[in-house]
Amino acid sequence: MKINISTLLAILLMVSVADISIAEKDLGTGTESLLGGDLTDPEDDGKPEQDKNYDAKFTSNDEPGFGGGEFAFNVFDNVLGPSNDKWCCGKGGGAKEGMWVTAEFDKKYALTHFTVSSANDVPARDPLVWEVQGSNDGKKFTTIYSHDEKKPIWTQRLQVIRFDAGKDFKKQMVGYKFFRHITTETQSWPNGAYFQIGEIEYFGDTNFPVDPKSKLTSSWGRIKSNR
């Protein structure tokens, strides 16, 4: 059977589009669909109301904290649901710097994969334009993954979506002590209660290349100290 060039191109296009569409992995809905054991709480024994047993320090520019309402740190409580199990709903009139929440660790990790989950209500509050970023000083952040489309990635409430290095974002060659999720646009931005997110899980390892300059400096330091 002969296949002309136009037919072959059409087939290749369909394959490439299919590959793109399945890159982001839908893990299902609800708390049971979360991976668990992420960098912020490897033992899954965090106590959100007391902010204890976490392996990270959290900061945010909107409602920092766990208890007392739909505060930012609820995205790390290992639970998907309404009220105190999500982060909602944004500063009235919009936030010029976006809505961000940051996890700080004691050592550097190369991000291998992460999940981001939708919250329980009002799809128009789902992030449209958002990024996951890394930093080593908590001030200067580098984009690891960015999403900028006309519709959210979620099609259901409390839906867990997984993103993998090498598929959805570049394999990381640098380790970071800070990981930040920042949203700069939703469908209802910036009117009223315009933002919400359910959960974030970060996963990584310490197997990333060492900067040759850094390695040379540390080696020279050891040589000098042994003289």
Residue pairs with C-beta under 8 A, 6 or more apart in sequence:
3 11
23 164
23 167
23 168
24 153
24 161
24 162
24 163
24 168
25 161
25 162
25 163
25 164
26 159
26 160
26 161
26 162
27 33
27 34
27 35
27 115
27 160
27 161
27 162
28 159
28 160
29 80
29 156
29 157
29 158
29 159
29 160
30 80
30 158
31 78
31 79
31 80
31 81
31 158
33 80
33 159
33 160
34 78
34 80
34 115
34 117
34 160
34 199
34 201
35 115
35 160
35 162
35 201
35 203
36 44
36 78
36 201
37 43
37 44
38 114
38 201
38 202
38 203
39 55
39 56
39 103
39 105
39 109
39 179
39 202
39 203
39 204
40 46
40 54
40 55
40 56
40 58
40 76
40 103
40 201
40 202
41 53
41 54
41 55
41 76
41 78
42 55
43 53
44 78
45 53
46 52
46 53
46 54
46 76
46 77
46 78
47 53
48 66
48 67
48 73
48 74
48 76
48 77
48 79
49 66
49 67
51 58
51 65
51 66
51 73
54 76
55 105
55 106
56 76
56 103
56 104
56 105
57 103
57 104
58 64
58 72
58 73
58 76
58 101
58 102
58 103
58 104
59 101
59 102
59 104
59 138
60 71
60 72
60 73
60 100
60 101
60 102
61 95
61 97
61 98
61 99
61 100
62 72
62 90
62 91
62 95
62 99
62 100
63 69
63 70
63 71
63 72
63 87
64 71
64 72
64 73
65 71
65 72
65 73
66 73
66 74
66 77
66 84
67 84
68 84
69 84
70 83
70 84
70 86
70 87
70 88
70 89
70 196
71 84
71 87
72 87
72 101
73 87
73 101
74 84
74 85
74 86
74 87
75 86
75 87
75 101
75 181
75 197
75 198
75 199
75 200
76 103
76 199
76 200
77 85
77 199
78 199
79 85
79 199
80 86
80 117
80 120
80 158
80 160
80 198
80 199
81 120
81 158
82 119
82 120
82 121
85 198
86 119
86 120
86 196
86 197
86 198
86 199
87 101
87 119
87 195
87 196
87 197
87 198
88 119
88 125
88 193
88 195
88 196
88 197
89 125
89 192
89 193
89 194
89 195
89 196
90 99
90 125
90 190
90 193
90 194
90 195
90 196
92 192
92 193
93 190
94 189
94 190
94 194
95 190
98 182
98 183
98 184
99 182
99 183
99 184
99 195
100 180
100 181
100 182
100 183
101 180
101 181
101 200
102 138
102 178
102 179
102 180
102 181
103 178
103 179
103 180
103 202
104 138
104 177
104 178
105 177
105 178
105 179
106 177
107 175
107 177
107 206
108 136
108 175
108 176
108 177
108 206
108 208
109 175
109 176
109 177
109 179
109 202
109 204
109 205
109 206
110 165
110 172
110 173
110 174
110 175
110 176
110 204
110 205
110 206
110 207
110 208
111 132
111 134
111 144
111 165
111 169
111 172
111 176
111 179
111 202
111 203
111 204
112 164
112 165
112 172
112 203
112 204
112 205
113 162
113 163
113 164
113 165
113 203
114 132
114 145
114 162
114 163
114 179
114 200
114 201
114 202
114 203
115 160
115 161
115 162
115 163
115 199
115 200
115 201
116 132
116 153
116 161
116 163
116 181
116 197
116 199
116 200
117 154
117 158
117 159
117 160
117 161
117 197
117 198
117 199
117 200
118 126
118 152
118 154
118 156
118 157
118 158
118 159
118 197
118 198
119 125
119 126
119 157
119 158
119 196
119 197
119 198
120 157
120 158
120 198
121 157
121 196
122 188
122 193
122 196
123 152
123 154
123 157
123 187
124 186
124 187
124 188
124 194
125 186
125 187
125 188
125 193
125 194
125 195
125 196
126 152
126 154
126 186
126 187
126 196
126 197
127 147
127 152
127 183
127 185
127 186
127 195
127 197
128 147
128 148
128 149
128 150
128 151
128 152
128 183
128 185
128 186
128 187
128 189
129 147
129 148
129 183
129 184
129 185
130 146
130 147
130 181
130 182
130 183
130 184
130 185
131 143
131 144
131 145
131 146
131 147
131 181
131 182
132 143
132 144
132 145
132 146
132 163
132 169
132 179
132 180
132 181
133 141
133 142
133 143
133 144
133 179
133 180
133 181
133 182
134 141
134 142
134 144
134 172
134 174
134 176
134 178
134 179
134 180
135 141
135 142
135 176
135 177
135 178
135 180
136 176
136 177
136 178
137 178
138 177
138 178
141 178
141 180
142 174
142 176
144 169
144 170
144 172
144 179
145 163
145 168
145 169
147 153
152 187
153 161
154 161
158 198
160 199
163 169
165 171
165 172
172 204
172 208
173 208
173 209
174 208
175 204
175 206
175 208
179 202
181 197
181 200
183 195
183 197
186 194
186 195
188 194
189 195
